[in-house]
Amino acid sequence: MRAGVVLKRRFFSMGNTLCHLKTPVYLRFAEAGSEDIDILPNGLAFISSGLKYPGLKSFAPDKPGEIFLMDLTEDNPRAVELRISRGFDLASFNPHGISTYIDRDDTVYLFVVNHPHQKSMVELFKFVEDDNSLVHLKTIQHDLLTSVNDIVAMGPDSFYATNDHYFSDFLLMFLEMFLGLTWSNVVYYSPKEVKEVASGFYLANGINISPDRKYVYIADALDHNVHVMEKHANWSLTHVKTLQLDTLVDNLSIDPHTGDIWAGCHPNGMKLFYYDPENLPASEVLRIQHILSEQPVVTRVYSDNGSVLQGSSVASIYDGKLLIGTVFHRALYCDL
């Protein structure tokens, strides 16, 4: 198969039929995007905003990235920007995927994938709820963390991370996609050990873990699927199954009560990379139930042609409410 045909097949999927939700509310704070969302059990939602990614649109290219917080237990929740402790380089802050970890003493750690000057690293923060702030603890860099997209925390200083490309140079990244190379991977990081635990992806994107902490879910955006991996005591992963979908899957969120996977998706990924205000990138949210069974149930919960929401990247649920984030557009908060 010719490389151009591979690229076309990877970036295009099904048509987008409109499917809207009740009482949607725009979150105006996120005019520079809301690429990833992680919600604590108490309803506090962390939102990364302001991603500048090679080849993608940005409505605020000169504005540093931010982390916002919403209390979803409020009747009319509003987002507040979290202050970051002194000494952290705010000017080059470029947040991507995020993940939280609650320690035994109830300390909340926030892991943030950061791309200052188009590099890849992970920032570790401690959340201070009393004054809505983040205390920067350390920056994590490693030769295996080459092009980090998303992250799922395993402990106060350990995580799994997806590398969405083998290369970090934009032209080589594009060539990698154009040729259909499966060089994307997943890495486990801890202070004592760093290793590749899964490979062979076209573009490993969102990553998350089941409520019982036994299975890791990995979205391969360009292969239109979600991989289920079993986690072992030594942190290695083995493949269990792959659920094929008909859309480009971005970030994955987990309902802690049901184990359902909520996926922010792109029905037509090419529109993300070739932004045209007359032909906007669409949005789509899928709910995946019983993924470990022989017959998983996949439901399209939300879809829009871009007139309301452009480029959905994440969808997270809390108490009957759905929070949908985007790569570079607004966020949407609505009833299910």
Secondary structure, DSSP 8 states (H G I E B T S, - for coil): --HHHHHHHHHB------B--EEEEEEGGGTT---EEEE-TTSEEEEEE----TTS--S-TTS--EEEEEETTSSS--EEE-EE-TTS--TT--EEEEEEEE-TT--EEEEEEE-GGG--EEEEEEEEGGGTEEEEEEEE--TT-SSEEEEEEEETTEEEEEES-S--SHHHHHHHHHTT---EEEEEE-SS-EEEEEEEESSEEEEEE-TTS-EEEEEEGGGTEEEEEEE-TTS-EEEEEEEE-SSEEEEEEE-TTT--EEEEEESBTHHHHS--TTS---EEEEEEE-TTSSS-EEEEEEEE-SSS--SEEEEEEETTEEEEEESSS-EEEEE-
